Amino acid sequence: MVERLKKVFGRVELRILCALALGVLTATLIYSVAQEKDDPPYDEEECKEILSYQLNHLYDLEQWYAEQQHAFLPLLPPFSDFILKNQPGQPNLLPFSAEKFPTQFQKGLVGIYDYSVPVYPIRIEEDPNTRALKFYNYDGQLIYTLAAASGYDPYAYLKDRMPGLYANNANIAGRNYWQSIYDPARVQISVNLIAPEDVEHWLHAKAQVEAAAQEEAEEGGGMMLRVMQENATTNIQFTQIKKVTNGVSMTISYPSGFTNGLDVFMCNELVPEIWSFAAKSLATTGTNLTWVDTNAWVQSGNPVRMYAAGDATKDSDGDGYADGREIMVYDTDPNSATSRPVVVSGTVSYGGPETGTIYVTFTTESDTWSLAKSTALGSPGIYTNNEIANNQSYWFNAFRDVNGNFTRDAWEPWGTYSANSTLITGDTSGINITLADVPSVWGTISYSGSATGDIHVIAVTSSNSWDTTYQTVLPWTESESNELGGTTTYLTFPANYSIVGMPKSNYWLRAFVDENFSGTFTPGEAVGEYAPNSIPVSNRVAGVNITLNLDSDGGGFPDFVELYLTGTSATNATDGILLLNEARQQISMHWLAIHGGSILFTNTPGSTADREQIKHLLEDISDKFYTTNSP
C-alpha cells in the first residue's frame, strides 16, 4: 500500500496534496503534508514483531496472559488487597485468528477504531476462587469464561522463586502470606486484538499521526500550520487549514491561470485507498480559494481525517472521468479507458420498528463496515451508487444506524446481499438487501439490599433454567483505591444493562447478585425476575427493568422466592410471615439443642434485618442439625 501511495502522489501531472487532520473532542489539530514528501514509513521490524505474537487459539491468549502475570507480579506493592487493574499488556496489540476462537467469544467482542483501524479491546482476569479466566469486552461485559486447566497451580511461580516455603518444616503462616502476595489473580491485563491483515494499516496510520504530531510540536503547538514550498506556483497546495465554527476551513493555492476546477477528497480511515468526495469541481479563479468542509463527518464522524485535492478536469484516458477521481475514489486506472466506475443499484427492505439512516456499504473485504463508499437512505427503498470500480469483487451489506454514530453496532438491524463477494464487471442492478432485527434486551437493574457481588443478568428459554449462555455481567467494583491513591467506586443503581445477539425466542429475564463469585446462581443470593412469564424477543426490546429481592407484599420473602421456592403468594403478606415464624421456631429448637441457650428475635418479622438474622443463624447451624421433637 505504501509503494502504491508513493507512485500515486509522485505523479507530476496530477499534483495531489494531502492534509492530515487530528481532532480531540472539540479541539482540532491540523497538519499539512506536501505532495513531494513521502508518507511516513512505519517500522517494518515492529510489524514483524507484532505479527510474531499472533494468536491462533484461545489457549494462546491464555498462555500470553500467564506470561504477563509473571512479568508484573514482582512489581506489585506487597499488599495482598492491591489489585493491578486494566494494566496494558506488553505488547498491547495482538493479532488473532478470530475464526479459530470460540463462537461465544467472537460474538461478544466489541470493536473500536484505533488509528482508524478496527481493534477489539478486552480485559482478562483470573478468578481468585475458581481460577477460571474471565474475558470482558470493551463495554465491560463478560463474554467468555475459560475453566482452569487440569492440574493448574496458581503458585507455581512462587514455588520456583521461593522453594523453601514448601519444605516440610516451612512456616505455614509465612507461606500463606507469600501466596497472598504472589497470587496471579492480582494482575488484570487489558489488550487490543486486531486482525493480522490490519496490522500494516494500523502501523501506517500510526506513523502518519505521530509524524504530524511531531511537526506540529516543532512549530510551537499551534492550532494551524501553513505549508508553502518553493515551487508552489506550479503545484496545487494546501496553504492553510484550521477549525472554524461550522467546520474545517482550508485554503488551497494553485498556479496562476489554472481554471480546471478542484476536487477535494476526504479519508477518515487513514487507509488511503478508501476516499470519499468532500467537494467536486470547486471554481478556481486567481491563485487560491478557501473552502469550508461542513460535511456531517466534521461534527460527528471519525476525528482523524485526511484531505486531498486534485485537478477536476484532467482526463488522461479520455473515458470521461478525471484522473484524480479515478485514483482517489473510483480506484480505477486513469490510463485505461476500459477501467471505469460503474453503477450498482438495488433495493433495501426493512419491516421492523427501528428508525435511522440506512447505509449500504460496498467493500472489497468481508469483515469491514467501512462507510467510505457507502450510500445513505433515509428510509427503505431504492439506492444507487455510481462510484464502484468495474472488474473488482465487492461485498454488499447494509445496516440501520439507529443511534446515529456512523458505525454499525452489534444490536442494530443489518443485512447482506451474499455471504460471498460479487464480481462487478459493468452496471449492475438487483443487488437487493433485506435488513433483519437483532434480538436484544435492554433495561435497568435496581437493588437496595446489603449483598455485594457482580450482577449477572441472564436470558433463558426455560422457567427453571440458570444457564448463562446469554448474559451480561455488571462488575460490582468499578475502581479500587490502593496505597498509591485513587478512590474505590461501586456499582450504583439503577444500573443499565443490555444482552445482545441471542436467537429469536421467548425468554425469561433474571438477575442475581453473585455473592460467592461462582459465576452461577446459588440459592440464597439476591435475585429478581422481569416477569413470571417469558417474553418474545425478536428485535430490540427495551424497558426490561428488574428489581432484585423485590418483596411486593412485604411478607419477608422476595417475589421470586415465593413464586419458585416457597409456593406462597407474592401478593399476600400473611403466608410469608407465617412461614418465617415457623422458621424461627425450628431455628430456636435446633439452637437450644446445639448451644444450650435461647435466641431472642427482636426485628420486625419480614424486615431486612429479620431476614439477615435468620440467614446468619441458619449458616451457624447448617452443619449441626439435630432431630428434635416439637413442643
N, C-alpha and C positions, 0 to 999 in steps of 0.2 A: 504493500500500500504506500509506503514512504517513497519508493522509487517511482511509483506512478505519479505521486504528487509533484516530485521534482521535475518529472517530464512535463506535466501539465502546466505548472506555474513557471517553467523556464521558456515557454513558447513566446518568442519576441512579438509575434503578430497579434497575440491575444491580449496581452497586458492586463492580467488579472492581479489584483492585490487583495490580501486577506487582512482582516482586523479581528483580533481575538478579544472578546468582552467577558470580563469576570464580574459576577454580581453576587453580593452577600446581603440578603434581606433588601433593604431599600437603598443601600449604598452600591454604586456601580463603579467598578474599576475598569478602565478601558486601555487596551494595548493595541497598537497598530503595527503590523508586520509588512515590510515592503516586499514587492514581488520577487526581487532578485535574491532575497535572503532565503536559504533553505529552511525547511521545517526543522524544529529542534529534534535531533535524533534521540531515541531512547537508548538506554543501556542494554545492549544485547546480552551481556553476561547476567544482568539482573533478570532478564526474560528467561534465560536458561535455568537460572537458579529457582525461580518461581515454578516453572514447569516441572522441575525435579521433585517437587512436593506433591505431584498430582495424586489425588485420592481416587482409588478405583473401587472402594467398598467402604461401608460404614466402619468396618473394623480398622481400616487405615486411619480414619479420623479418630477412633478410639486410641490407637497407638500414638498418634501425634499429640493428643490431649495428655496422655500419660507422660510423655516427654516434657510437655510444658509444666505439668505439676512438679516434676522432679527438678526442673530448672528454677522455678520460683519458690519452692518450699524453703530452701536455705536462706532466702532473702526476706522472709516474713518476720515481723516483730514476734518475739517469743511470748505471745499471749494467745491462749487457745481460743478465745472468743473473737479474735480478729479474723475476718474473712476477706480475702482478696477478691473483690467483685469486679466483673467486667474488665479484667485485665486483658489488653490486646495481646494476642499471641504473636509469636515470632517464627515465621513471618505472619503478617496479618491478612495475607491474601493467599488462598489455597485453591488451585484448580481442582475440579471434581467432575467425575463422570456421573451426572445426575441419574442417568438411566440404570445405573448399577446399584443405586441406593434404594432402600425400602420405599414402596409407593406412598405410605403414610408420611414418611419424612419428606419426600418430594412435594406432596400436596400441601404440606404445612409451611413450606418456605415462603417468605415474603421478600420480594426484590425491591431494591432501591437503585438509583443511578449514582455511581461514583465515577467522577471524571467522564460522565455521560455514558458510561458502560454499565449494564445491569450486573449487580452483585447481590449476594444473599447473606446478610448478616445473621449469625447465630451465636447463642451463648451456651456453653457446656458446663454442667455442674455434676458433681458426684454426690449422691445422696449419702449422708454420713451414717444412716441406719441400714439401708438395704444394699448400699454400694452400687446401685444401678446408676448409669449415666443418663442424665436428662438433657435433652436438646430443646432450646427455646428459640423461636424465630424473632424477627425484627420487632414484632408487636408485643413481645414478651410472652407469647403463648407456647405452652408445652406441646411440641409436635411429635416427639418420639422418646421412648424410654428403652434403653438397652440394658438388659439384666447383666449383672456382674458375671464374668466368665467363671466357669467351674474352677475352684482352687485359687481364685484371686485373693491375694494377700495385700491389704492396703498398707501394711507396714514393711513391705519388702525393702523399700528404700532405706528405712530406718535400720533395719536389720543389717543391711550392707554397710551402713556408716557406723553403727554402734552395736556390733555383735555381742559385746559384753553384757548388754541389757537382757539378753536372753539366755545367759548362762544359768545353770541350776541354782546357784546361790545368789542370783541377782535380786536386787531390791524391787519388790512388786510396785510400790508406790512410785519409785523413780521411773520404772518402765512405763507406768500409766501416764506419768507426766509427759515424758518424751513422746509417747504415742499421740497425746493430745496436741503437742506442738507440731509433730510431723504427720499430721493427718492430712492426706492429699485432698480431702473434701474442703479444706480451707482455701483451695485455689479454684477459682471460677474463671474461665477463659472465654473471650469473645474473638470471633474471626469472621472474615468475609469469604464466602465461597464464590467462585467465578468459573464460567465455562472456559475450558482450555483455549478455545479458539478466540476468546475475547481478551486474553492476556496482552497480546500485542497491541490491540486497540487501546486498552487501559493505559499501558506504558507510554504509548504515543501521545495520548491526550494529556497524561500527567506531565510529560516533558514540555508540551506546549504551555500548559498553565504555569509551570514553575519558571519557564523562561520568561513568560510575560510578567510574572510577579517580580522576578529579579530585575528586569529592565525598568519596571515601574518604580521599584525601590531605589535604583540608581538615579532616577530622575527626580527623586525627592518626595515620593509618596503622594503626588497629586492625584486628583480625580480624572485628569485628562492629559494625554500625551499628544504631541504633534510630531509628525514624520514628514520631512520633505527632503528628498535626495537631490543630488546634483543634477541628475538627468530628469527631473520632474517635468520639464517642459515637453518631454516626449513620451511620458508614461501616464497611465491612469493611477492616481494616488489618493489614498485616504489621508487628508492633511489634518483633520480634526474630528474627534468623536467624543461625545460627552452625554451625560444623563441630563434630561430636561423633564419638565413637569409631566408631559404627556407621552414620553417615550425616550428614545435614544436618537440624538441628533448627530449627523455625520456630514462633514464637508468633503467632497470628492473633487480633486483637481484633475484636469486633462489638458492636452495640448491646445493651443490657440487654433481655432478653425475646425475643431472636432465637433461634428454635428450629427454623428450617427446615433446618438442617444445611449443611455446606460441602463443596464440591468443590474439590480442588486440582489445577491443571493444570501441566504442565511442557513447555517447548520448549527443545531443545538445539541448534537450528539458527539461532536468532535471526531466523527468518522467522516472525513471529507468527501467520501464518495456519495454521501446522502445529504443532498442540499435541497432547499426549497426556494421558491421565488419570494423575495421580500418586496420587490418592486420591479415593474417592467417598463422599458422604454422611457426613462426619465429624460425630459428635454435637456439638451446641452447647448447653452449659449455662453459666450465669454470663455473663461478658463476654469470655472468651478461652479458647483452647485451645492446647496445644502438641503438635505432630505432628512425627515424625521420618521423613524420607524415606530409606528403606532399599532403594529400588529398585536394580536392577542398574546403572543408568546412573550412580549416585553413585560406585561404585568403579571402573568400567571404561569408562564412556561418555565422551562429549564433556565436557571440564571446564567449558565455558561453557554455563550454563543460565539460563533464565528461569522464574519461578514466577508463577502467578496463582491467585487464589481467588475463588469466586463462590457465590451463593445456589444451593443444590442442589435447591430446590423450585419457585421461581417459574417459571410456565409461561404466558407471555402469550397464546399462541395456542391453548392447551388441547389440544395434539397429543400430550401425554404425555412430552414431552422438555423439560427445564429450559432456560431461556433461555441460561444460561451454557454449558451443554453444546453447544447448537446453534451458538453463536457461536464458541466456542473450539476444539471438537473436530470436530463434525459438519460445520461450515461450511454450515449451513442457515439459513434465515430464521426468527428466533424469533417473527415476527409473521404467519407464514403457516402454517396447519395442513397445507397440501399440500406444504410443503417440510420434509422429514424425513429421518432416516437410514434406510437400508435394509440388508438382509442380502445379502452376497455370499459365495458358498461354492464350493468345488471340491476337487480332489484334486491333491496334489503327488506325482509319481512320480520315483523315482531308483533305478538299479540299479548304481551304481558303488561303489568301495571307501571313499570319504571319509566321515567322521563329523563331527558338529557340529550345532548348532541350524540349522534351516531357517527363513528369514524370507521370508514372502510380502509383497511391497510393493505399495502402492496409491498411485499418484502421478498428479498432473494434468500433469506434464511428462515428456517422453520420456527425458531424459538424466540422471535422478537415481535414486539408490537409497536415498532417504530412508526411515528406519525409523519415522517419526513415526506413520504409520497402519498399520504392519505387524502381521502375525500370526506368532507363533513356534510352530514344531513341533519336537518332539524327534526325530522320525523321519518318513519319508514317510507321507502319509496325508491324511485329510480336514481341511480348515481352514474356518473361518467367521469373517467379520468383519462386525460389526453397527454399525460407525462410519462407513459410507460414505454420503455425501450423494446423494440422488436428483437426476436431471436434470443430471448432470455426467459428463464423459468421463474415463476413467482408463486408465492403462497398468498392467497386472498382470504383475509379474515375481517371481522367487524365486531365492534363492541359498543355498548351504550355507556357513555361517560356520565354516570348518574351524579357523581359528586363534583364534576367539572374540573378535575385536576389534570386533564390531558394525559392520563395514564390509565391503562386497563387494570383495575383492581380485581382480585380473585372472585369477589361476590357480584360483580356487575354482569349483566346479560351479554352473551357473546355467541359467535357462530363462525363457522369456517366453510369455505366452498369445497375444499377437498383436503384430506389428510396428506396428500402428496402435492408436490409442486406442479404447475401447469406451464408448458412451453407456449409462449406467445410469439407468433410469427407475423401477425398482422392484426388489423382491427378485429376485436373480439367482443361479442355480446353474450348475454345469457350467463354471466358469472353471478348467479343468484345465491344469496346467503340468508339463512333464517337464524335469527337470534333466539337463544333459549335462556330462560332464567336459571340462575344458580341457586339451589336451595341453601338458605342460611337463616339463622335465628339471631335476633338482636334484642337486648333488653338490659335490665339492671338487677343487681343483687343488693338486697337490704338486709342488715343484720345489726342487732343491738345487744347481743349476748356477750359473755365473757370468754368463750372459747377462742383459741387462736390457731392459725394454720392456713396454708394455702387454700383458696376457694376453688373447688372443681365444679364446673358446670358441664353437665353431660346431656346428650340426646340419645335416647334408647328406644328401641322398637317393641319392647316388651314391658308390661307393667311391673314385673318383679326383677328387672334387669338393672345392673350397675356397671354395665360394660362401658369402658372409657375410649372406645374407638373414635367416637365423635365427641370431642370435649374441648374446652378451653380452660386454662388454669390462670387464676389471678393470684400472683405472689402476695403473701401476707406482709412480708418485709420488703419495702420498696428501696430502701437505702439504709445503711448502717453507719453509726459513728464508730470511731476507734481511737486509739491513743494518739493518732496523728490529727484528729479533728473530725469534722463532719457532724451530721445530725441524723439520728435514726428516724425514719418515717415509715408509717404503716399504711396499709390499705384503708381507705376511707369509704364510707357508704353514704348514699347508694353508689355502687361501682358498676361501670358499663362493661358489658361483655358481648361477644359475638362468637358463633360457631358457624363455619363456612365450609361448604363442599360435601356435605353428606348427600347420599342418593335421595331422590324424591320418595317420601314415605310418610307415614303417620308416626309422630314421636311424642314420648313423654319427656318433658324438660325438668331436670332435677339439679340440685346443687347441694354441696355439703362442705363443711369445714374439715379439712384433712388434719385433724389434731395430732395424729401419730405419724404423719408424713409417710404413710404407706403407699400413697398413690391410688388407693381404692377406698370405698366407703366401708367404715367399720360401725356396726350398730352402737348407738350411743352418741355418735358425733352429731353436731348441729346440722340439721338437714331441712330442705324445703323443696317444694314442687310447684310448678306453674299452675297445674290443674290436675284433678284426679283422672281426667281422660286425656288421651293422646290428641294431638292437633296435626292437621295436614301441613306438610312443609314441601312446597314445590317451587317457591321463589323466595324472595327476601321477606321474612315475617318479623315485624318489629313489635315492640311493646310487650315482649315476653318477660315480664318482671317477676322475680322470685324473692320472697321473704323467707329467710332461714328461721326455723323454730317459731313460725307463726302459730299462735295459740288463739284461735278465733273466739272460743267460748270461755277462755280464762280458767279452764279446768285443770291446768297444770301439765298437760301433755300437748306437744306440738301437733298441729293438724295432721302432719304426715304420719306421726307415730300412731295417732288414734285411727287413721284410715287403714294402715297396713299392719300394725303390730298388736295393738291392744283390742281392736274391734269395737272401741267405744265411739260415740258420736262427737264429731268436731264442732257441733253446734249446741251441745248440751253439757254444761259445766259439771252437773251433778255426778254423772257417771265417772268422770275423770277424777274428781275429788274422792269419791268412794274408793276407787282403785288405789289412790295414793294412801288413803287411811289404812287400807288392807296391807299395803306395802310397809307402812310404819309399824303395824302390829307384828308382821313377820320379822322385820329387822330387829325390833325390840326383843323378841323371843330368842333369836339367834345371838344377839349381842349379850343377853343375860347368860346364855349357856357358854359363850366363849370367854367373855371378860368378867362375868360375875357382877355386873352393875347395870343400872338403868340408863336410858337415853332420854334427854329432855328435848322435845320438839317445840320450838318457840316461834318458828316462822309461819307466816300465813300460808295455809295449805294451797299448793299450786303456784306459789310465788317462785321467782327465780332463785331466791335464797333457799327456799324449801327444797327445790329440786336439786340444787347443788349439794345440800346437806345429805339428802338421800343417796345421791351419787357417790359421795365420798365414803359414806358408811358401807354401801354395798362393795366398794373397792376394798375396804378394810377386811370384810368378812367373806369375800368372794371365794377364797380357797379354804375356808374353815367351817363350812356348813355342818350343822348337826341336825339329826332327826328329833323334832320336838313335838309335843302334844299341845294342841290348842287348849287354852284355859276354859 
